[in-house]
Amino acid sequence: MSSKACWAVKALLPARQYELMHYSSPNYGLGWSNLEVNGTHISESDGTLGTFFSHVEILKEKNLAIVILCNSGDNGGKGAVINLARLFARALCNPVKFIVCCCCCCICISSRCRR
């Protein structure tokens, strides 16, 4: 399947059910918390079983989902995952450049690494 064909896949969840699941009440949906940042509605959920941590953010107006998984379920892993999700969301929602720096394994919101 080509990358162009991937974007053409029909939604599996009808819009009405999506709205109910993610935005059925202020700040909380069915298992999903939600918020609005700079005009972008974000629905998010995360979880752990102690040995891993996962975090999902859906940016409604951007038609974008960010999924980050970490093979550590402690507070350090959780903090790293949430910070990385916020960094990606900020980079993808704002007209700034971001690069992944292989020399220091960081993501920089700029045209060059500041580390």
Order of alpha helices (4+ residues) and beta strands (2+ residues): alpha-alpha-beta-beta-beta-beta-alpha-beta-beta
